[in-house]
Amino acid sequence: MFAPWPRRALMAAAMASPAVLRAQPGVRVKFLLNTSLSGPQGFLFLAADALAAQGIVLDFTPGSGANNTAPRMSPEGFDAGFGDINALADLVANGTAGAPLAVFSVFPATPNAIVVRADSPIRQPADLAGRALISHATDTALHTFPAYARAAGIDAASVRIETAGAPMSDFVRDVAGGQREGAFGWVNTLVFSARAARIDPERLRFLRFREVLPDLHGGAIMVSRRLAADRPEVVRAMLAACRAGIVTARADPDAAMAALAKRLPNTDLAPHRERMLGTLAHEMDHPDVARLGLGAVDAARLGRSFAQVAAARGWQAVPTAEAVFSSAFLPG
């Protein structure tokens, strides 16, 4: 069961000002998603429907992985995106021109994990030494693994990692069948992939990065710095709608699925619904939500997270939380 939403989040979502939205007729926002259209993005589709009624159009493009969102936005001319905040911090740390700005924390805790068989001898991070794992080359779990290994006190180089482009369901099938010792991914994506492969998730066990790296964040809404500077009212309207979309998705999952169905007609919504509920219950539910409100971050915690990743990845500098994330556009 879900924990109660903070009253502050509910009130802020309910008070998103229609007058602000009506002041922006004919605005189109090119929006890069983290992956193909799916259930966990239901809050975004609810937000898009609400904004479209007021003249703001979110023009979605399916993504190629959360780790790719930030690097793609400026070169491909996207105004907004949903992607991994650590990949964005990597751009900022290395002085990449045109790096976007994170403005809304969607996953206050990392969804990253390594999946192994439930009966695997790999029971804790130290057991990964000498093992062979598989991952998509752009998986956020793979890219934050050096920080996970460092925090867990193991040598990342001692783990053999193969990258491949096969579907996640193939990775999970191989892990369950003993052909692979483990695979990287997001917890709910791995569970969803297991069910797609007709594998009982009870046959699997997860080494969750958040247990070793409690400060590590995950996905965030980000915008181009040009949009933030030139049309701040559009960014504020978008974030108010996103916050309301999360509250609605949690209270009425079928409404979120109806919004998805508009974009994916003739699709079995049951697995998408289950995946969305898992994401809402885990990646999108964290003590910071109750303490700070939906979308907000604890700058000290986010800064510690960047420092851990920087130390493990050899970034040129450790970016401050404020250099990567702005709270200026969040609803009050």
C-alpha positions as CSV (number, residue, x, y, z in Angstrom):
1,M,0.0,0.0,0.0
2,F,1.1,3.6,-0.6
3,A,2.0,5.8,2.3
4,P,-0.2,8.9,2.6
5,W,0.8,11.7,0.3
6,P,2.0,14.9,2.0
7,R,-0.8,17.4,2.3
8,R,1.5,20.0,0.8
9,A,1.9,18.1,-2.4
10,L,-1.9,17.6,-2.7
11,M,-2.6,21.2,-2.1
12,A,0.0,22.4,-4.6
13,A,-1.3,20.1,-7.3
14,A,-4.8,21.2,-6.7
15,M,-3.8,24.9,-6.8
16,A,-2.0,24.9,-10.2
17,S,-3.3,28.1,-11.7
18,P,-5.4,27.8,-14.9
19,A,-4.8,31.5,-15.4
20,V,-1.1,30.9,-15.8
21,L,-1.8,28.1,-18.3
22,R,-4.2,30.2,-20.3
23,A,-1.6,32.9,-20.7
24,Q,0.5,30.6,-23.0
25,P,-1.6,29.9,-26.1
26,G,0.1,28.0,-28.9
27,V,3.3,27.0,-27.1
28,R,4.9,23.7,-28.3
29,V,7.5,22.0,-26.1
30,K,9.7,19.4,-27.7
31,F,9.9,16.7,-25.0
32,L,12.3,13.8,-25.0
33,L,11.2,10.8,-23.0
34,N,13.5,8.4,-21.2
35,T,12.3,5.3,-23.2
36,S,9.4,4.3,-25.4
37,L,5.9,5.2,-24.2
38,S,5.0,3.2,-21.1
39,G,3.0,3.1,-17.9
40,P,5.5,4.8,-15.5
41,Q,5.2,7.9,-17.7
42,G,1.5,8.1,-17.1
43,F,1.8,11.2,-15.0
44,L,3.4,13.0,-18.0
45,F,0.6,12.1,-20.3
46,L,-1.9,13.3,-17.7
47,A,0.1,16.5,-17.6
48,A,0.2,16.8,-21.3
49,D,-3.6,16.5,-21.6
50,A,-4.1,19.2,-19.0
51,L,-1.7,21.5,-20.6
52,A,-3.1,20.9,-24.1
53,A,-6.5,22.1,-22.9
54,Q,-4.8,25.4,-22.1
55,G,-2.8,25.8,-25.3
56,I,0.6,24.3,-24.2
57,V,1.5,21.2,-26.3
58,L,4.1,18.7,-25.0
59,D,5.4,17.0,-28.2
60,F,6.8,13.7,-27.0
61,T,9.6,11.8,-28.6
62,P,10.4,8.3,-27.4
63,G,13.8,8.1,-25.8
64,S,16.7,5.7,-26.1
65,G,17.4,5.3,-22.3
66,A,17.4,7.6,-19.3
67,N,21.1,8.0,-19.5
68,N,20.9,9.4,-23.0
69,T,18.3,12.1,-22.4
70,A,20.6,14.9,-21.1
71,P,23.3,14.4,-23.8
72,R,20.7,14.4,-26.6
73,M,18.7,17.5,-25.6
74,S,20.9,20.3,-26.8
75,P,22.3,18.7,-30.0
76,E,18.8,17.6,-31.1
77,G,17.0,20.8,-30.1
78,F,14.7,19.4,-27.3
79,D,13.1,21.9,-24.9
80,A,12.5,19.4,-22.1
81,G,13.2,15.8,-21.2
82,F,12.8,13.1,-18.6
83,G,16.2,11.4,-17.8
84,D,18.8,10.5,-15.3
85,I,20.1,13.4,-13.2
86,N,23.5,11.8,-12.9
87,A,24.1,11.8,-16.6
88,L,23.2,15.5,-16.5
89,A,25.6,16.1,-13.7
90,D,28.3,14.4,-15.8
91,L,27.8,17.0,-18.5
92,V,27.9,19.9,-16.1
93,A,31.0,18.5,-14.3
94,N,32.9,18.2,-17.6
95,G,31.9,21.6,-18.9
96,T,29.6,20.5,-21.7
97,A,28.1,23.4,-23.5
98,G,24.3,23.5,-23.6
99,A,23.8,21.1,-20.7
100,P,20.1,21.3,-19.7
101,L,18.8,22.1,-16.2
102,A,17.0,19.7,-13.9
103,V,13.9,21.3,-12.5
104,F,11.8,18.5,-11.0
105,S,13.0,15.3,-9.2
106,V,10.8,12.4,-10.3
107,F,12.9,9.6,-8.6
108,P,14.3,10.9,-5.3
109,A,15.9,7.5,-4.9
110,T,17.8,5.5,-7.6
111,P,15.9,2.7,-9.3
112,N,19.2,1.0,-10.3
113,A,19.8,-2.6,-9.4
114,I,21.6,-5.8,-10.3
115,V,19.3,-8.8,-10.7
116,V,20.5,-12.3,-9.8
117,R,18.8,-15.7,-9.3
118,A,17.1,-16.0,-5.9
119,D,19.3,-19.0,-5.2
120,S,22.5,-17.3,-6.5
121,P,25.6,-17.2,-4.3
122,I,25.7,-13.5,-5.0
123,R,23.9,-12.3,-1.9
124,Q,25.7,-9.0,-1.1
125,P,27.9,-6.5,-3.1
126,A,31.2,-8.2,-2.0
127,D,30.0,-11.4,-3.8
128,L,30.1,-9.6,-7.2
129,A,33.9,-9.8,-7.4
130,G,35.0,-12.1,-10.2
131,R,31.4,-12.4,-11.5
132,A,30.2,-11.8,-15.1
133,L,27.2,-9.5,-15.6
134,I,25.4,-8.2,-18.6
135,S,23.9,-4.7,-19.4
136,H,22.7,-2.4,-22.0
137,A,25.5,0.0,-22.8
138,T,23.5,3.0,-21.8
139,D,21.8,1.6,-18.7
140,T,21.9,4.0,-15.8
141,A,22.8,1.2,-13.4
142,L,25.9,0.4,-15.4
143,H,26.9,4.0,-15.4
144,T,26.5,4.4,-11.7
145,F,28.0,1.0,-10.9
146,P,31.5,2.5,-10.2
147,A,30.0,4.6,-7.4
148,Y,28.0,1.6,-6.1
149,A,31.2,-0.6,-6.1
150,R,33.2,2.1,-4.4
151,A,30.6,2.7,-1.7
152,A,30.4,-1.1,-1.2
153,G,34.2,-1.5,-0.9
154,I,34.7,-3.7,-3.9
155,D,36.9,-3.2,-7.0
156,A,34.6,-2.4,-10.0
157,A,37.3,-3.7,-12.3
158,S,37.0,-7.2,-10.7
159,V,33.5,-7.5,-12.2
160,R,33.3,-8.7,-15.8
161,I,30.7,-6.7,-17.6
162,E,29.4,-7.5,-21.1
163,T,27.1,-5.1,-23.0
164,A,24.6,-6.2,-25.5
165,G,21.5,-4.8,-27.3
166,A,19.1,-7.7,-26.6
167,P,15.8,-7.0,-24.9
168,M,15.8,-6.8,-21.1
169,S,13.5,-9.8,-21.1
170,D,16.3,-11.8,-22.7
171,F,18.7,-10.7,-20.0
172,V,16.3,-11.8,-17.3
173,R,15.6,-15.1,-19.0
174,D,19.3,-15.8,-19.1
175,V,19.7,-14.9,-15.4
176,A,16.8,-17.1,-14.4
177,G,18.1,-19.9,-16.5
178,G,21.6,-19.7,-15.1
179,Q,23.3,-18.6,-18.4
180,R,24.1,-15.3,-16.9
181,E,25.2,-14.5,-13.3
182,G,23.4,-11.1,-13.2
183,A,22.1,-8.2,-15.2
184,F,21.8,-4.4,-14.6
185,G,18.6,-2.5,-14.8
186,W,15.8,-0.6,-12.9
187,V,14.0,-2.8,-10.4
188,N,10.5,-2.4,-11.8
189,T,11.8,-2.7,-15.4
190,L,13.4,-6.0,-14.5
191,V,10.3,-7.2,-12.8
192,F,8.2,-6.2,-15.8
193,S,10.7,-7.9,-18.1
194,A,10.5,-11.1,-16.0
195,R,6.8,-11.2,-16.3
196,A,7.0,-10.5,-20.1
197,A,9.3,-13.5,-20.3
198,R,6.8,-15.6,-18.2
199,I,9.3,-15.8,-15.3
200,D,8.1,-15.5,-11.8
201,P,9.9,-12.6,-10.2
202,E,10.1,-14.7,-7.0
203,R,12.8,-16.6,-8.8
204,L,14.9,-13.4,-8.8
205,R,16.7,-11.3,-6.2
206,F,17.8,-7.7,-6.5
207,L,20.9,-5.9,-5.2
208,R,19.4,-2.4,-5.0
209,F,21.8,0.5,-5.3
210,R,19.8,2.6,-2.9
211,E,20.7,0.3,-0.1
212,V,24.4,1.2,-0.5
213,L,23.9,4.7,-2.0
214,P,21.0,6.2,-0.2
215,D,21.8,9.7,-1.5
216,L,21.8,8.6,-5.1
217,H,18.9,10.2,-7.1
218,G,17.4,9.0,-10.4
219,G,15.2,10.4,-13.0
220,A,14.3,14.1,-13.3
221,I,12.4,16.5,-15.5
222,M,15.0,18.8,-17.2
223,V,14.6,21.7,-19.5
224,S,16.9,23.6,-21.9
225,R,18.5,26.7,-20.3
226,R,17.0,28.7,-23.1
227,L,13.5,27.7,-22.3
228,A,14.2,28.4,-18.6
229,A,15.5,31.9,-19.4
230,D,13.0,32.9,-22.1
231,R,9.8,31.2,-21.0
232,P,9.9,30.6,-17.2
233,E,6.1,30.7,-17.0
234,V,5.9,27.7,-19.4
235,V,8.3,25.7,-17.3
236,R,6.3,26.6,-14.1
237,A,3.0,25.6,-15.8
238,M,4.6,22.3,-17.0
239,L,5.8,21.4,-13.5
240,A,2.5,22.3,-11.9
241,A,0.8,19.9,-14.4
242,C,3.4,17.2,-13.7
243,R,2.9,17.4,-10.0
244,A,-0.8,17.2,-10.4
245,G,-0.3,14.3,-12.8
246,I,1.6,12.3,-10.2
247,V,-1.1,12.9,-7.6
248,T,-3.8,11.9,-10.0
249,A,-1.9,8.8,-11.2
250,R,-1.6,7.7,-7.6
251,A,-5.2,8.4,-6.7
252,D,-6.7,7.1,-10.0
253,P,-4.4,4.8,-11.9
254,D,-7.0,4.2,-14.5
255,A,-7.0,7.9,-15.5
256,A,-3.3,7.6,-16.1
257,M,-3.8,4.5,-18.2
258,A,-6.5,6.2,-20.2
259,A,-4.0,9.0,-21.0
260,L,-1.5,6.4,-22.1
261,A,-4.1,4.6,-24.2
262,K,-4.7,7.8,-26.2
263,R,-1.0,7.4,-27.3
264,L,-0.8,3.6,-27.4
265,P,-4.2,2.5,-28.7
266,N,-5.0,-1.3,-28.8
267,T,-2.5,-2.0,-26.1
268,D,-2.9,-4.3,-23.1
269,L,-2.8,-1.8,-20.3
270,A,-2.6,-4.3,-17.4
271,P,1.2,-4.7,-17.4
272,H,1.7,-0.9,-17.9
273,R,-0.6,-0.3,-14.9
274,E,1.2,-2.7,-12.7
275,R,4.6,-1.2,-13.7
276,M,3.3,2.3,-13.0
277,L,2.1,1.3,-9.6
278,G,5.4,-0.2,-8.8
279,T,7.3,2.9,-9.8
280,L,4.9,5.1,-7.8
281,A,5.4,2.9,-4.7
282,H,9.2,2.7,-4.9
283,E,11.2,5.1,-7.1
284,M,8.7,8.0,-6.6
285,D,8.1,7.5,-2.9
286,H,10.8,8.7,-0.6
287,P,10.9,10.6,2.8
288,D,12.0,13.7,0.9
289,V,8.6,13.9,-0.8
290,A,6.8,14.2,2.5
291,R,9.4,16.6,3.9
292,L,9.9,18.8,0.9
293,G,7.1,18.3,-1.5
294,L,6.8,16.5,-4.9
295,G,9.6,17.4,-7.2
296,A,11.9,19.2,-4.7
297,V,15.3,18.0,-3.6
298,D,17.5,18.3,-0.6
299,A,20.5,20.2,-2.0
300,A,22.9,18.7,0.6
301,R,21.8,15.2,-0.2
302,L,22.0,15.8,-3.9
303,G,25.4,17.3,-3.6
304,R,26.6,14.3,-1.6
305,S,25.3,12.1,-4.4
306,F,27.2,13.9,-7.0
307,A,30.4,13.8,-4.9
308,Q,30.1,10.0,-4.7
309,V,29.7,9.6,-8.4
310,A,32.4,12.1,-9.2
311,A,34.9,10.2,-7.0
312,A,34.2,6.9,-8.7
313,R,33.9,8.2,-12.3
314,G,36.8,10.6,-12.2
315,W,34.9,13.7,-13.1
316,Q,36.9,16.9,-13.7
317,A,35.0,18.6,-10.9
318,V,32.1,18.0,-8.5
319,P,29.2,20.1,-9.6
320,T,27.1,21.8,-6.9
321,A,23.5,20.8,-6.6
322,E,22.5,24.3,-7.7
323,A,24.6,24.0,-10.9
324,V,22.5,21.0,-12.0
325,F,19.1,21.5,-10.3
326,S,16.9,24.6,-9.9
327,S,13.9,24.8,-7.6
328,A,12.9,28.2,-9.0
329,F,10.1,26.8,-11.2
330,L,8.5,24.4,-8.7
331,P,4.9,25.2,-7.6
332,G,4.7,26.8,-4.2
